C-alpha cells in the first residue's frame, strides 16, 4: 500500500491538461483501451470445522491468519456508455495465508499456504459524473482463479493442509480516477469472497482432518495506469 501512495504522490504535482469531462469527450469514440495494474493484497481463509474437531481432543483451537501478497495485471476496458464499462484484468497473483493450531498444552503449530494464482476477473464498472480532474467509481463482478502452487495431489502431505486449484469469487470495490494528459491513474480497493470450498480434506491427516470447508477471503489495493 505504501508503494501505491508513493505513486499517487509522485503523479499529483504534474498539472493535468485535460479535466475529466474533456477526457471523456476526447475518448468518447474510443470503444476500448488498455493499461496495467499493480497491487498489494492480503488474504486469509474462512474456516469451518469438521465434526472430527469437535469429537477429538488433540487440537484445541484452529485460527486462520492473513498474509501479504502482490499482483500484476493487464487492463482491458470496454466502454459501454458514459457511466458503464466492462473490465477484464487477467492477473498473476502471489498470495500467502496460514492456519494456526493450538495443540494440547502450550504446543502450537502453523501451516503456511502459499499460492500463485492466474486470475481472470470480469467486472462491471459504474462511474460517477466527472468533477474537475477526477471521478469516483464502484465495481462488481466475478473472478476465476487457478492456483499454480496447489498441493492437492501431493503424496507426502502428512503435515500439510492441501488446497484445490480452482476457485470462483465474488468481488466488489470502489476507486477514483485521476485524469492526466496521457493516462488515467486509478487507485482502487476491492474485497473478494471465495464461493467454493478449496480444502482437499484428508481425514487421515491431523491438520486436515479437523477442517471442514475453507473459503478464501482477500482485500486488494491496486493502482491502474490506463490510457
MIKOL-240861 format. One record per residue (C-alpha): chain; x, y, z. Coordinates in steps of 0.25 Angstrom, whole numbers, plus 5000, padded with zeros to 4 digits. Example, Ala and Ser with C-alpha at 12.3 -4.5 7.8 and 13.67 -1.06 7.14 Angstrom:
MIKOL-240861
+-------+------+------+------+
! chain !    X !    Y !    Z !
+-------+------+------+------+
!     A ! 5049 ! 4982 ! 5031 !
!     A ! 5055 ! 4996 ! 5029 !
+-------+------+------+------+
END
This chain:
MIKOL-240861
+-------+------+------+------+
! chain !    X !    Y !    Z !
+-------+------+------+------+
!     A ! 5000 ! 5000 ! 5000 !
!     A ! 5012 ! 5009 ! 5003 !
!     A ! 5016 ! 5007 ! 4989 !
!     A ! 5003 ! 5011 ! 4983 !
!     A ! 5003 ! 5024 ! 4992 !
!     A ! 5016 ! 5028 ! 4987 !
!     A ! 5012 ! 5026 ! 4972 !
!     A ! 5000 ! 5035 ! 4975 !
!     A ! 5008 ! 5045 ! 4982 !
!     A ! 5018 ! 5046 ! 4970 !
!     A ! 5008 ! 5048 ! 4960 !
!     A ! 4999 ! 5058 ! 4967 !
!     A ! 5009 ! 5070 ! 4965 !
!     A ! 5008 ! 5069 ! 4950 !
!     A ! 4997 ! 5078 ! 4946 !
!     A ! 4987 ! 5071 ! 4937 !
!     A ! 4984 ! 5078 ! 4923 !
!     A ! 4970 ! 5071 ! 4922 !
!     A ! 4959 ! 5070 ! 4932 !
!     A ! 4951 ! 5058 ! 4933 !
!     A ! 4940 ! 5063 ! 4925 !
!     A ! 4949 ! 5067 ! 4913 !
!     A ! 4956 ! 5054 ! 4914 !
!     A ! 4942 ! 5047 ! 4912 !
!     A ! 4940 ! 5056 ! 4900 !
!     A ! 4953 ! 5053 ! 4894 !
!     A ! 4951 ! 5037 ! 4896 !
!     A ! 4936 ! 5036 ! 4894 !
!     A ! 4938 ! 5029 ! 4881 !
!     A ! 4949 ! 5020 ! 4886 !
!     A ! 4941 ! 5007 ! 4890 !
!     A ! 4953 ! 5001 ! 4898 !
!     A ! 4966 ! 5004 ! 4904 !
!     A ! 4977 ! 4996 ! 4911 !
!     A ! 4986 ! 4998 ! 4923 !
!     A ! 4994 ! 4991 ! 4934 !
!     A ! 4990 ! 4988 ! 4949 !
!     A ! 5000 ! 4987 ! 4961 !
!     A ! 4995 ! 4984 ! 4974 !
!     A ! 4997 ! 4979 ! 4988 !
!     A ! 4987 ! 4968 ! 4995 !
!     A ! 4985 ! 4962 ! 5008 !
!     A ! 4977 ! 4949 ! 5009 !
!     A ! 4972 ! 4939 ! 5018 !
!     A ! 4963 ! 4927 ! 5020 !
!     A ! 4949 ! 4926 ! 5026 !
!     A ! 4950 ! 4913 ! 5033 !
!     A ! 4938 ! 4903 ! 5036 !
!     A ! 4942 ! 4892 ! 5046 !
!     A ! 4939 ! 4877 ! 5043 !
!     A ! 4932 ! 4869 ! 5053 !
!     A ! 4945 ! 4862 ! 5056 !
!     A ! 4950 ! 4875 ! 5062 !
!     A ! 4938 ! 4875 ! 5072 !
!     A ! 4940 ! 4860 ! 5075 !
!     A ! 4955 ! 4860 ! 5077 !
!     A ! 4964 ! 4865 ! 5087 !
!     A ! 4977 ! 4866 ! 5080 !
!     A ! 4975 ! 4880 ! 5075 !
!     A ! 4968 ! 4890 ! 5083 !
!     A ! 4968 ! 4903 ! 5075 !
!     A ! 4969 ! 4906 ! 5060 !
!     A ! 4970 ! 4920 ! 5055 !
!     A ! 4973 ! 4926 ! 5041 !
!     A ! 4983 ! 4937 ! 5039 !
!     A ! 4985 ! 4947 ! 5028 !
!     A ! 4997 ! 4948 ! 5020 !
!     A ! 5003 ! 4958 ! 5009 !
!     A ! 5004 ! 4957 ! 4994 !
!     A ! 5005 ! 4965 ! 4981 !
!     A ! 4998 ! 4965 ! 4968 !
!     A ! 5001 ! 4969 ! 4954 !
!     A ! 4991 ! 4970 ! 4943 !
!     A ! 4987 ! 4975 ! 4929 !
!     A ! 4975 ! 4984 ! 4928 !
!     A ! 4965 ! 4982 ! 4917 !
!     A ! 4954 ! 4992 ! 4917 !
!     A ! 4941 ! 4993 ! 4908 !
!     A ! 4933 ! 5005 ! 4908 !
!     A ! 4918 ! 5003 ! 4910 !
!     A ! 4913 ! 5017 ! 4911 !
!     A ! 4916 ! 5030 ! 4919 !
!     A ! 4915 ! 5023 ! 4932 !
!     A ! 4918 ! 5008 ! 4930 !
!     A ! 4930 ! 5000 ! 4926 !
!     A ! 4932 ! 4985 ! 4925 !
!     A ! 4946 ! 4981 ! 4930 !
!     A ! 4955 ! 4969 ! 4929 !
!     A ! 4968 ! 4969 ! 4936 !
!     A ! 4976 ! 4955 ! 4935 !
!     A ! 4986 ! 4955 ! 4946 !
!     A ! 4997 ! 4948 ! 4953 !
!     A ! 4995 ! 4948 ! 4968 !
!     A ! 5004 ! 4944 ! 4979 !
!     A ! 4997 ! 4941 ! 4992 !
!     A ! 5000 ! 4935 ! 5006 !
!     A ! 4991 ! 4930 ! 5016 !
!     A ! 4993 ! 4922 ! 5029 !
!     A ! 4985 ! 4914 ! 5039 !
!     A ! 4990 ! 4913 ! 5054 !
!     A ! 4987 ! 4901 ! 5062 !
!     A ! 4987 ! 4900 ! 5077 !
!     A ! 4991 ! 4886 ! 5081 !
!     A ! 4989 ! 4881 ! 5095 !
!     A ! 4996 ! 4889 ! 5105 !
!     A ! 5006 ! 4900 ! 5101 !
!     A ! 5009 ! 4894 ! 5088 !
!     A ! 5006 ! 4902 ! 5075 !
!     A ! 5008 ! 4899 ! 5060 !
!     A ! 5006 ! 4908 ! 5048 !
!     A ! 5003 ! 4903 ! 5034 !
!     A ! 5007 ! 4913 ! 5023 !
!     A ! 4999 ! 4912 ! 5010 !
!     A ! 5006 ! 4920 ! 4998 !
!     A ! 4999 ! 4921 ! 4985 !
!     A ! 5002 ! 4926 ! 4971 !
!     A ! 4989 ! 4930 ! 4964 !
!     A ! 4985 ! 4932 ! 4950 !
!     A ! 4973 ! 4941 ! 4952 !
!     A ! 4962 ! 4945 ! 4941 !
!     A ! 4953 ! 4955 ! 4948 !
!     A ! 4941 ! 4961 ! 4939 !
!     A ! 4934 ! 4972 ! 4945 !
!     A ! 4924 ! 4984 ! 4942 !
!     A ! 4929 ! 4998 ! 4946 !
!     A ! 4920 ! 5009 ! 4949 !
!     A ! 4926 ! 5023 ! 4948 !
!     A ! 4920 ! 5036 ! 4954 !
!     A ! 4919 ! 5049 ! 4947 !
!     A ! 4933 ! 5055 ! 4946 !
!     A ! 4937 ! 5067 ! 4955 !
!     A ! 4949 ! 5075 ! 4951 !
!     A ! 4961 ! 5065 ! 4949 !
!     A ! 4955 ! 5053 ! 4955 !
!     A ! 4943 ! 5044 ! 4957 !
!     A ! 4938 ! 5032 ! 4967 !
!     A ! 4934 ! 5019 ! 4962 !
!     A ! 4929 ! 5005 ! 4968 !
!     A ! 4931 ! 4991 ! 4962 !
!     A ! 4925 ! 4978 ! 4964 !
!     A ! 4927 ! 4964 ! 4957 !
!     A ! 4933 ! 4950 ! 4958 !
!     A ! 4947 ! 4945 ! 4958 !
!     A ! 4952 ! 4931 ! 4954 !
!     A ! 4965 ! 4927 ! 4960 !
!     A ! 4975 ! 4915 ! 4956 !
!     A ! 4985 ! 4912 ! 4967 !
!     A ! 4999 ! 4908 ! 4960 !
!     A ! 5004 ! 4904 ! 4974 !
!     A ! 4993 ! 4895 ! 4978 !
!     A ! 4997 ! 4883 ! 4987 !
!     A ! 4984 ! 4876 ! 4986 !
!     A ! 4991 ! 4864 ! 4979 !
!     A ! 5003 ! 4863 ! 4988 !
!     A ! 5006 ! 4849 ! 4993 !
!     A ! 5015 ! 4853 ! 5005 !
!     A ! 5006 ! 4862 ! 5012 !
!     A ! 5005 ! 4857 ! 5026 !
!     A ! 5008 ! 4871 ! 5032 !
!     A ! 5001 ! 4879 ! 5021 !
!     A ! 4987 ! 4885 ! 5018 !
!     A ! 4984 ! 4883 ! 5004 !
!     A ! 4976 ! 4893 ! 4995 !
!     A ! 4970 ! 4891 ! 4982 !
!     A ! 4974 ! 4898 ! 4969 !
!     A ! 4961 ! 4904 ! 4965 !
!     A ! 4953 ! 4915 ! 4971 !
!     A ! 4942 ! 4925 ! 4968 !
!     A ! 4940 ! 4938 ! 4976 !
!     A ! 4930 ! 4950 ! 4976 !
!     A ! 4937 ! 4963 ! 4977 !
!     A ! 4932 ! 4978 ! 4980 !
!     A ! 4941 ! 4990 ! 4980 !
!     A ! 4942 ! 5005 ! 4980 !
!     A ! 4952 ! 5014 ! 4974 !
!     A ! 4956 ! 5028 ! 4968 !
!     A ! 4960 ! 5032 ! 4954 !
!     A ! 4970 ! 5044 ! 4953 !
!     A ! 4972 ! 5049 ! 4939 !
!     A ! 4985 ! 5053 ! 4933 !
!     A ! 4989 ! 5058 ! 4919 !
!     A ! 4993 ! 5044 ! 4914 !
!     A ! 4987 ! 5034 ! 4924 !
!     A ! 4977 ! 5031 ! 4935 !
!     A ! 4982 ! 5028 ! 4949 !
!     A ! 4972 ! 5019 ! 4957 !
!     A ! 4975 ! 5015 ! 4972 !
!     A ! 4965 ! 5004 ! 4976 !
!     A ! 4961 ! 4996 ! 4988 !
!     A ! 4954 ! 4983 ! 4985 !
!     A ! 4948 ! 4971 ! 4994 !
!     A ! 4948 ! 4957 ! 4989 !
!     A ! 4940 ! 4946 ! 4995 !
!     A ! 4942 ! 4932 ! 4990 !
!     A ! 4930 ! 4924 ! 4987 !
!     A ! 4936 ! 4910 ! 4987 !
!     A ! 4941 ! 4900 ! 4997 !
!     A ! 4956 ! 4900 ! 4993 !
!     A ! 4960 ! 4890 ! 5004 !
!     A ! 4964 ! 4876 ! 4999 !
!     A ! 4961 ! 4869 ! 5012 !
!     A ! 4968 ! 4856 ! 5016 !
!     A ! 4963 ! 4850 ! 5030 !
!     A ! 4976 ! 4843 ! 5031 !
!     A ! 4984 ! 4856 ! 5033 !
!     A ! 4984 ! 4862 ! 5046 !
!     A ! 4984 ! 4876 ! 5042 !
!     A ! 4974 ! 4874 ! 5030 !
!     A ! 4964 ! 4865 ! 5037 !
!     A ! 4959 ! 4875 ! 5047 !
!     A ! 4956 ! 4885 ! 5036 !
!     A ! 4943 ! 4885 ! 5028 !
!     A ! 4942 ! 4896 ! 5018 !
!     A ! 4952 ! 4906 ! 5014 !
!     A ! 4947 ! 4918 ! 5007 !
!     A ! 4957 ! 4929 ! 5002 !
!     A ! 4956 ! 4944 ! 5006 !
!     A ! 4964 ! 4955 ! 5001 !
!     A ! 4966 ! 4970 ! 5001 !
!     A ! 4973 ! 4977 ! 4989 !
!     A ! 4979 ! 4991 ! 4988 !
!     A ! 4982 ! 4993 ! 4973 !
!     A ! 4987 ! 5004 ! 4965 !
!     A ! 4983 ! 5005 ! 4950 !
!     A ! 4990 ! 5012 ! 4939 !
!     A ! 4981 ! 5013 ! 4927 !
!     A ! 4981 ! 5021 ! 4914 !
+-------+------+------+------+
END
